[in-house]
């Protein structure tokens, strides 16, 4: 084997311009508000209220729904189908728990545009029943 066999026979192609990396397209469903610690705290409060007190009564849900359906900030998603859509002002983005169909059932949830406020859940005594159950389990009464 001679020394020339190690030399590459390929020629460099310097006439081609460098390829720019492709820029991903912007998502159409980006929230208009950035998520914050305060938003996260409101979300946790809303989720906990649903677990502790149950969903709001159907009449409250329907009133909230009518407000959202008439709102220009409501958006739909091509990724996740939902009867009502998503709020583009709340900062939650598009995910399973941020669907308005879910949010409207949460007693402590509020509209970022103040169109609807917190409401009572269907089960007023859930917390008291849970405390009694825990007391029975711990105290054995």
TORKOL-4160 file (C-alpha; in steps of 0.2 Angstrom, whole numbers, padded with zeros to 4 digits, m for minus):
141
<pt num="1" X="0000" Y="0000" Z="0000"/>
<pt num="2" X="0007" Y="0017" Z="m0005"/>
<pt num="3" X="0006" Y="0033" Z="0004"/>
<pt num="4" X="m0007" Y="0041" Z="m0008"/>
<pt num="5" X="m0020" Y="0028" Z="m0004"/>
<pt num="6" X="m0023" Y="0037" Z="0012"/>
<pt num="7" X="m0027" Y="0053" Z="0004"/>
<pt num="8" X="m0045" Y="0057" Z="0001"/>
<pt num="9" X="m0050" Y="0058" Z="m0017"/>
<pt num="10" X="m0066" Y="0068" Z="m0013"/>
<pt num="11" X="m0066" Y="0086" Z="m0017"/>
<pt num="12" X="m0074" Y="0099" Z="m0006"/>
<pt num="13" X="m0089" Y="0107" Z="m0012"/>
<pt num="14" X="m0086" Y="0125" Z="m0007"/>
<pt num="15" X="m0099" Y="0132" Z="m0019"/>
<pt num="16" X="m0114" Y="0127" Z="m0009"/>
<pt num="17" X="m0120" Y="0140" Z="0004"/>
<pt num="18" X="m0121" Y="0134" Z="0022"/>
<pt num="19" X="m0137" Y="0126" Z="0026"/>
<pt num="20" X="m0147" Y="0136" Z="0039"/>
<pt num="21" X="m0156" Y="0126" Z="0053"/>
<pt num="22" X="m0175" Y="0125" Z="0050"/>
<pt num="23" X="m0184" Y="0136" Z="0062"/>
<pt num="24" X="m0199" Y="0127" Z="0069"/>
<pt num="25" X="m0216" Y="0136" Z="0066"/>
<pt num="26" X="m0224" Y="0145" Z="0080"/>
<pt num="27" X="m0238" Y="0136" Z="0088"/>
<pt num="28" X="m0255" Y="0144" Z="0085"/>
<pt num="29" X="m0261" Y="0139" Z="0103"/>
<pt num="30" X="m0247" Y="0148" Z="0113"/>
<pt num="31" X="m0255" Y="0157" Z="0128"/>
<pt num="32" X="m0255" Y="0176" Z="0128"/>
<pt num="33" X="m0250" Y="0176" Z="0146"/>
<pt num="34" X="m0234" Y="0168" Z="0153"/>
<pt num="35" X="m0237" Y="0155" Z="0167"/>
<pt num="36" X="m0232" Y="0162" Z="0184"/>
<pt num="37" X="m0231" Y="0156" Z="0201"/>
<pt num="38" X="m0248" Y="0165" Z="0205"/>
<pt num="39" X="m0256" Y="0156" Z="0190"/>
<pt num="40" X="m0249" Y="0139" Z="0197"/>
<pt num="41" X="m0256" Y="0143" Z="0214"/>
<pt num="42" X="m0274" Y="0147" Z="0207"/>
<pt num="43" X="m0273" Y="0131" Z="0197"/>
<pt num="44" X="m0269" Y="0120" Z="0212"/>
<pt num="45" X="m0283" Y="0129" Z="0222"/>
<pt num="46" X="m0295" Y="0125" Z="0207"/>
<pt num="47" X="m0290" Y="0107" Z="0206"/>
<pt num="48" X="m0291" Y="0105" Z="0225"/>
<pt num="49" X="m0308" Y="0113" Z="0226"/>
<pt num="50" X="m0314" Y="0100" Z="0213"/>
<pt num="51" X="m0308" Y="0086" Z="0223"/>
<pt num="52" X="m0314" Y="0092" Z="0240"/>
<pt num="53" X="m0331" Y="0099" Z="0235"/>
<pt num="54" X="m0335" Y="0091" Z="0219"/>
<pt num="55" X="m0340" Y="0100" Z="0202"/>
<pt num="56" X="m0351" Y="0115" Z="0202"/>
<pt num="57" X="m0370" Y="0113" Z="0199"/>
<pt num="58" X="m0376" Y="0111" Z="0181"/>
<pt num="59" X="m0384" Y="0128" Z="0181"/>
<pt num="60" X="m0367" Y="0136" Z="0186"/>
<pt num="61" X="m0358" Y="0126" Z="0173"/>
<pt num="62" X="m0370" Y="0131" Z="0159"/>
<pt num="63" X="m0369" Y="0150" Z="0164"/>
<pt num="64" X="m0350" Y="0149" Z="0164"/>
<pt num="65" X="m0351" Y="0140" Z="0147"/>
<pt num="66" X="m0362" Y="0153" Z="0139"/>
<pt num="67" X="m0349" Y="0166" Z="0145"/>
<pt num="68" X="m0335" Y="0157" Z="0137"/>
<pt num="69" X="m0343" Y="0153" Z="0121"/>
<pt num="70" X="m0347" Y="0171" Z="0118"/>
<pt num="71" X="m0329" Y="0177" Z="0123"/>
<pt num="72" X="m0317" Y="0182" Z="0109"/>
<pt num="73" X="m0302" Y="0175" Z="0119"/>
<pt num="74" X="m0309" Y="0157" Z="0117"/>
<pt num="75" X="m0299" Y="0147" Z="0106"/>
<pt num="76" X="m0300" Y="0129" Z="0099"/>
<pt num="77" X="m0286" Y="0117" Z="0096"/>
<pt num="78" X="m0282" Y="0106" Z="0081"/>
<pt num="79" X="m0272" Y="0095" Z="0093"/>
<pt num="80" X="m0285" Y="0091" Z="0106"/>
<pt num="81" X="m0303" Y="0092" Z="0102"/>
<pt num="82" X="m0315" Y="0100" Z="0115"/>
<pt num="83" X="m0333" Y="0105" Z="0115"/>
<pt num="84" X="m0330" Y="0122" Z="0121"/>
<pt num="85" X="m0311" Y="0125" Z="0118"/>
<pt num="86" X="m0298" Y="0134" Z="0128"/>
<pt num="87" X="m0295" Y="0151" Z="0136"/>
<pt num="88" X="m0281" Y="0160" Z="0127"/>
<pt num="89" X="m0279" Y="0173" Z="0142"/>
<pt num="90" X="m0277" Y="0161" Z="0157"/>
<pt num="91" X="m0259" Y="0156" Z="0153"/>
<pt num="92" X="m0262" Y="0137" Z="0154"/>
<pt num="93" X="m0259" Y="0133" Z="0136"/>
<pt num="94" X="m0267" Y="0118" Z="0128"/>
<pt num="95" X="m0267" Y="0102" Z="0138"/>
<pt num="96" X="m0280" Y="0090" Z="0145"/>
<pt num="97" X="m0283" Y="0099" Z="0162"/>
<pt num="98" X="m0284" Y="0116" Z="0154"/>
<pt num="99" X="m0299" Y="0112" Z="0143"/>
<pt num="100" X="m0313" Y="0124" Z="0147"/>
<pt num="101" X="m0325" Y="0109" Z="0148"/>
<pt num="102" X="m0314" Y="0104" Z="0164"/>
<pt num="103" X="m0311" Y="0121" Z="0171"/>
<pt num="104" X="m0329" Y="0126" Z="0171"/>
<pt num="105" X="m0333" Y="0112" Z="0183"/>
<pt num="106" X="m0320" Y="0118" Z="0196"/>
<pt num="107" X="m0328" Y="0128" Z="0211"/>
<pt num="108" X="m0313" Y="0139" Z="0214"/>
<pt num="109" X="m0309" Y="0142" Z="0196"/>
<pt num="110" X="m0311" Y="0160" Z="0189"/>
<pt num="111" X="m0311" Y="0169" Z="0173"/>
<pt num="112" X="m0296" Y="0179" Z="0169"/>
<pt num="113" X="m0307" Y="0192" Z="0162"/>
<pt num="114" X="m0319" Y="0192" Z="0177"/>
<pt num="115" X="m0333" Y="0185" Z="0168"/>
<pt num="116" X="m0337" Y="0172" Z="0181"/>
<pt num="117" X="m0331" Y="0170" Z="0199"/>
<pt num="118" X="m0329" Y="0155" Z="0211"/>
<pt num="119" X="m0345" Y="0145" Z="0215"/>
<pt num="120" X="m0350" Y="0132" Z="0228"/>
<pt num="121" X="m0347" Y="0113" Z="0223"/>
<pt num="122" X="m0361" Y="0101" Z="0223"/>
<pt num="123" X="m0355" Y="0092" Z="0239"/>
<pt num="124" X="m0355" Y="0104" Z="0254"/>
<pt num="125" X="m0350" Y="0091" Z="0267"/>
<pt num="126" X="m0336" Y="0082" Z="0258"/>
<pt num="127" X="m0322" Y="0090" Z="0269"/>
<pt num="128" X="m0332" Y="0086" Z="0285"/>
<pt num="129" X="m0335" Y="0068" Z="0279"/>
<pt num="130" X="m0317" Y="0066" Z="0275"/>
<pt num="131" X="m0311" Y="0073" Z="0292"/>
<pt num="132" X="m0323" Y="0061" Z="0300"/>
<pt num="133" X="m0317" Y="0046" Z="0290"/>
<pt num="134" X="m0299" Y="0050" Z="0294"/>
<pt num="135" X="m0303" Y="0052" Z="0313"/>
<pt num="136" X="m0311" Y="0035" Z="0312"/>
<pt num="137" X="m0296" Y="0027" Z="0304"/>
<pt num="138" X="m0283" Y="0035" Z="0315"/>
<pt num="139" X="m0293" Y="0034" Z="0332"/>
<pt num="140" X="m0302" Y="0018" Z="0328"/>
<pt num="141" X="m0319" Y="0025" Z="0333"/>
